[in-house]
Amino acid sequence: MPERILVTGGAGFVGSSLALAFKRNRSTAIVVVLDNLKRRGSELAIERLRASGVEFVHGDVRVSDDLTAVGPADILIEASAEPSVHAGYDGNPSYLVHSNLVGAANCLEHARRHGSAFVFLSSSRVYPIALLRALPLERTATRFVLQHSDLPGVTTAGISERFPLPGSRSLYGATKLAAELLIEEYKHIYGIRALVNRCGVISGPWQMGKVDQGFVVLWMARHLFGGSLAYTGFGGEGLQVRDVLHVDDLYDLLVKQLAELDRHSRQTFYNVGGGMENSVSLRELTQLCQDFSGKRIEIGRVVETRGADIPFYVSDCTAVREAADWKPRRALSIVLEDVWRWLVDHRHQLEPVLR
């Protein structure tokens, strides 16, 4: 029987990128994606998926019957989520909780029933906001720079898996952490084989960037198509820093982990990101976008810091690098080049969505 791979959230940026890569490199595999098409721009993925031989199913992880209708899978990659860390701050957390926690539970139960290997894409936002804001940071002209700290999990390479978990982390982060805990119980009680990767910022072509998720694409699209941008929070200077991982590097990691699934399943979770060498501040990203576009656009300034904002997060990937013999092969410059080329080549499709 051919291998069967199910990707939930498979019309989203990460899900569709992984589904297409698995189909391209495992041509005999049956790759199926499930998506509710809630996020604007996800509908653009359907034709690309079908043209590559990936089966698209319109369904919702919140509805267990939708998963049942898809049928069994050898590998289930849970990439569905409400991705905004600011979700729920408007006083209505219902969709967030049902998508990110109930949906993950439904996917996990589906994997248990069918004996599927389970891959969960968690988030760096499981780490508490207050502790990340308390990091010792030096303010330079273009970015915050991490200084020495005695806090567990703070290294010269960034934030490791030893970083403390007590404290508030946003409703988004809480649903991801709760799903991780549920996965650990399923592994212990039912023997399910599962991978948990706490991903930082992932980017690349076909990401429909927004202010609250996908800032690299948003910044580049606004420099090409026009529109407003603003440095928000921490004084409105654009000094906050994140590391960026090309989605193709995430695929490369999953291939390595799945090849030794039993060993990696014994690890509770891994921090996965671009690392310090692929980190960037908003101010630095603005300059890079200006270099690509030859344009300067006015950047607004919002001094106030929102509840879920953090000034600095860079993934210390030492554990996953040593365990999987993996490190990102695509530098930040490659991420930006790939995104820019995609925006230019598909301008007629993308400008109405990203302008």
Phi, psi and omega in degrees: 000137178293149177298140181239124183241126177249128178243113176275149190067030192282356172260358174283177184299302183292313182300313181292322179298317180291317180300315180295321180292318178296318179293321181295322186261349175229072191299334180276349181286148171266116181249124182237137175242144176239130181203146178266358176059031180289320185282131180298135182101339181294335180295339180290341182281339190300312182293322178297319179295309182296321180295335180266003178090012177270133181276127179257132176236124178278110182197180189224131180294342178290344183249107185298329179296330177294321176291319179301321181295332179289326179094183186290163176213148174285324179229130174244118178256112183270094182246010179277148177180153157280111194273355186276126177290345179268358180299139179093343179289347176277002178097002180230091183270007191301307184297319179302308184294317182290323179287310190277329182254305178297319179298316178296321178296319177297318179295319180296318178294322177298317179296320179297316183296328186253003179069029182282146163292140187240124177245120181247123177268096178273199190217149172295345181283007171288345181277140189296141183295313185299319180291323177292325177289338181272000179301143176286111184238134173267134179270117174252186183293334186237348184196165166277139180240128182289131178256174180299140179218145176271359180292133179304141176084002176256117184233176176293342179269352179129222183254123181259178181294347181276358181298136184299150182254342180299138178123171180279144185225011187090156177297323177301309180297324180294320179294323178293317180293319178298320178295321176301316180296321178296319178300318180299322178292319178296323177296317184287316187278317189253354179074019179294142177266122187218145173249138174233116178246119176275095188275141171275216179286125176248138181215174181148180179300147177076020170266124181271084190294141175231173179300321187264358179192120182096042189293332180296311179295318179303313183298317181289320180296319180294327177288335178269312188267342186096168181123170186267152173221157178210143168278121186243127174087163178055041178090356178068032182257353178074028183269350183294146192236137169223156173263152188236131179245130174292137183299331178292331175289327174296317177301314180302321179294315181299322178300315179295318182292318181293332179291337177230053190299317183301319181291315182288334179293338178286339176279134183296312181194162176233142167279129185228122179194188181283338179084175186302324183290342178245031178266156183204145172264165178297321179296318178293322179296323177301315180296319179296322177293323176296323179295320179292315190269338188070016182240150170243127176242152182291128178255120179289176183219119176243110187290321186294142180262129179284163188302326185259002184286144176232150183275338187203130166207122173229131183285124167275107186261022184303315185297312181288328177297317181286323183285324187248002184052053185226145166205155180301133179261346185251113182292166177306322180299325178290319176304311183293320179297317180294318179295316182297316180298319178296315180299318181290315185291332184242032187303318185297329178279323193269329185301319178297333182273320191257351182294000000 
